[in-house]
Amino acid sequence: MKKICSKTVSITSDASKFTIQKVTDFVKISRSFQSNVFLCKNGVTLHAKKLTCLVTFFMMLRKGESFLLITEGADADSAIQQLLHQLLPSKATT
């Protein structure tokens, strides 16, 4: 059964903390799931398993902005939890 999960992610600290290593780790985690993973901001939706798209996406983020993280597939719940933990490791993701 396909499931869709989504969560709004707000950038509350300096967005420059999204280093190349952190973006690469995010892509590796996304690719480890069967679910499709998307990031949406200002009407633009990106496939989160493509490194080149994500580097530009995270470089453009600024403090105070937000985006939507969407997972779609059988393992959507666990995918969104692990990806949120990667993006916001110091915050609870429940």
C-alpha positions in Angstrom: 0.0 0.0 0.0 1.3 3.5 -0.9 1.4 6.0 1.9 2.1 9.7 1.7 3.7 11.7 4.5 4.6 15.3 4.6 6.1 17.8 7.1 6.9 21.5 6.9 10.6 22.1 7.7 11.4 25.6 9.0 14.9 27.0 8.8 15.5 28.4 12.2 19.3 28.7 12.2 21.9 29.7 9.7 21.1 27.8 6.5 24.9 27.7 5.7 24.9 24.7 8.0 23.7 22.7 5.1 27.2 21.6 4.0 27.9 19.5 1.0 28.5 16.6 3.4 25.1 17.1 5.0 23.4 17.3 1.6 25.2 14.2 0.4 24.2 12.3 3.6 20.6 13.4 3.0 20.7 12.0 -0.6 22.2 8.7 0.7 19.4 8.3 3.3 16.7 9.2 0.7 18.1 6.6 -1.7 18.1 3.9 1.0 14.2 3.9 1.0 11.9 2.6 -1.6 9.7 5.7 -1.1 9.9 8.6 -3.4 11.2 11.7 -1.6 10.4 15.3 -2.7 11.2 18.8 -1.4 8.7 21.6 -2.3 9.3 25.3 -2.0 7.5 28.2 -3.7 5.6 25.9 -6.1 8.7 24.1 -7.2 9.0 20.3 -6.4 12.4 18.5 -6.6 13.2 14.8 -6.4 15.3 14.5 -3.3 17.3 11.6 -4.6 19.3 13.8 -7.1 22.3 15.4 -5.6 22.7 18.2 -8.1 19.1 19.5 -7.5 19.6 19.4 -3.8 22.8 21.3 -3.7 21.2 24.3 -5.4 18.1 23.9 -3.3 19.9 24.0 0.1 22.2 26.8 -1.1 19.2 29.0 -1.8 17.6 28.5 1.7 17.7 31.3 4.2 16.9 31.6 7.9 13.2 32.0 8.4 12.2 30.2 5.2 10.5 26.8 5.1 9.9 24.0 2.7 7.8 20.8 2.5 9.3 17.4 2.8 7.2 14.7 1.2 7.6 10.9 1.2 5.5 8.6 -0.9 5.6 4.8 -0.7 5.3 1.8 1.5 8.1 3.0 3.9 7.1 6.7 3.9 6.8 6.9 7.7 10.3 5.7 8.4 11.7 7.6 5.5 10.3 10.9 6.7 11.4 10.3 10.3 15.0 9.5 9.3 15.2 12.4 6.8 13.8 14.9 9.4 16.4 13.6 11.9 19.1 14.3 9.3 17.8 17.8 8.6 17.1 18.7 12.3 19.2 16.4 14.5 18.8 18.6 17.6 15.0 18.6 17.5 12.4 15.9 18.1 10.7 14.7 14.9 7.6 13.1 16.3 
